Amino acid sequence: MAELGREFTTELAPIGSIMASSSQQPGIGVGTWAWGNQFLWGYEPERDDEALAATFRRCLEQGLHFFDTADSYGTGRLNGRSEALLGRFAMAAPAEERAQLCIATKLAPFPWRLGRQGYRRAFAASQERLQGQLRRVQLHWSTARYAPWQEGPLLDGLADLVRSRAVESLGVSNVGPQRLRQLHQRLADQGVPLRSLQVQLSLLAPQPVLAGGVAEVCRELNIELIAYSPLALGLLSRSNGQSKAGARPLTGTRRRLFQQLEPKVQTLRQQMAEISAGRPGGLAAVALNWCRAHGAMPIPGLRSCEQVNATAAALSWQLSGDERGSLDQLVGFAGAPRMPANPFQSA
Ligand SMILES: NC(=O)c1ccc[n+]([C@@H]2O[C@H](COP(=O)([O-])OP(=O)(O)OC[C@H]3O[C@@H](n4cnc5c(N)ncnc54)[C@H](OP(=O)(O)O)[C@@H]3O)[C@@H](O)[C@H]2O)c1
């Protein structure tokens, strides 16, 4: 189906060792933006931390080992909370399970972080909050739109960390096809592989897997593609606008977004419900498996054991080619409902 004359691409992206599931498709990781965020996700430490610890343990039980976090996650005085919780939970896990973990953080290119040494202190602080469990470091967003000279030296500094074995691997986020090629080359010149790209990708944000999208460059350059907000902040996993019993009330920004998009996704949800019938994991599993069918590893935000179970259930089945095609048709045209784009995403 075309958007602005572009078709969906069909090949699968390469599968990295950490992300591989037992099938031919990428595995599933875990997003932790909500672990400390009050503004969008209504986090309260006293109420939530126990449930988050149980969520983490259930992830390990269910074989979900890739965790995405960021040094900017956590509101106000809770800044860094997501990393701190992950570090605490990881250290409480048995050593053999800890060894299987891949915790990836994202360092923000704030305007005061400049030059090759610009991330040094931030990296050390993240590693401390994560209690030494950090394995992949990612540039959180591209500065190409407003300070194109800033991100290169910061990335060089991250490459130094990989070369000195302070961290295993390196990725980028919110980078488009043109810039991705440049950053990949910059790192290749220093002998450091660019392992992953993280972008918004879901049935309501399919642009990366349309023809000419960044997924093609990932395949060509052997870069793992990671899909963030794969459930469109939870909009795709709710049935017909009804919040499930026990589900969190939506806070301001999320409620407004849901109100705006909800009426436009009824047909899509109906199609997803038909595909999910007789299979485990509900609508969430359909949304996640659509990302996998396009060669990306989704990292849904999880904060309850039920959500972990549904996510793990998605790994037990795959969309057929026809099912993927029917969803592609519903979301691929120019007027289809869309999530707001990340303003920092580069070309
Ligand atoms: N690189 C970047 O710039 C960037 C930007 C955004 C996100 N991310 C990363 O991507 C991760 C995921 O994205 P996201 O958290 O924005 O959104 P998401 O994964 O699209 O949606 C997460 C929400 O979906 C709901 N949910 C999860 N599993 C469900 C299930 N099985 N059934 C029903 N609802 C379910 C939960 O909402 P409730 O708990 O409210 O029910 C959850 O908080 C983040 O946590 C973060 O690590 C990266």
The ligand as an ORCA input file, in Angstrom:
! r2SCAN-3c Opt
* xyz 0 1
  N      14.166      6.456     21.676
  C      13.157      7.217     22.024
  O      13.156      8.442     21.786
  C      11.967      6.587     22.699
  C      10.741      7.267     22.743
  C       9.654      6.632     23.347
  C       9.819      5.371     23.908
  N      11.026      4.744     23.882
  C      11.213      3.408     24.481
  O      10.217      2.533     23.967
  C       9.517      1.941     25.060
  C       8.097      1.594     24.663
  O       7.392      2.706     24.210
  P       6.276      3.440     25.097
  O       6.457      3.053     26.510
  O       6.342      4.849     24.692
  O       4.892      2.924     24.544
  P       4.251      1.537     24.109
  O       5.175      0.424     24.312
  O       3.697      1.798     22.756
  O       3.023      1.471     25.119
  C       3.238      1.149     26.481
  C       1.918      1.033     27.212
  O       1.076      0.075     26.584
  C       0.285     -0.564     27.564
  N       0.495     -2.036     27.474
  C       1.662     -2.711     27.476
  N       1.437     -4.031     27.335
  C       0.122     -4.171     27.237
  C      -0.727     -5.299     27.099
  N      -0.220     -6.528     26.994
  N      -2.050     -5.099     27.061
  C      -2.561     -3.848     27.146
  N      -1.802     -2.732     27.278
  C      -0.480     -2.913     27.338
  C       0.751     -0.090     28.912
  O      -0.103      0.967     29.358
  P      -0.721      0.943     30.849
  O       0.350      0.408     31.733
  O      -1.096      2.343     31.079
  O      -1.926      0.016     30.745
  C       2.102      0.470     28.603
  O       2.527      1.414     29.527
  C       9.635      2.976     26.176
  O       9.329      2.441     27.440
  C      11.060      3.408     25.987
  O      11.940      2.453     26.575
  C      12.099      5.331     23.258
*
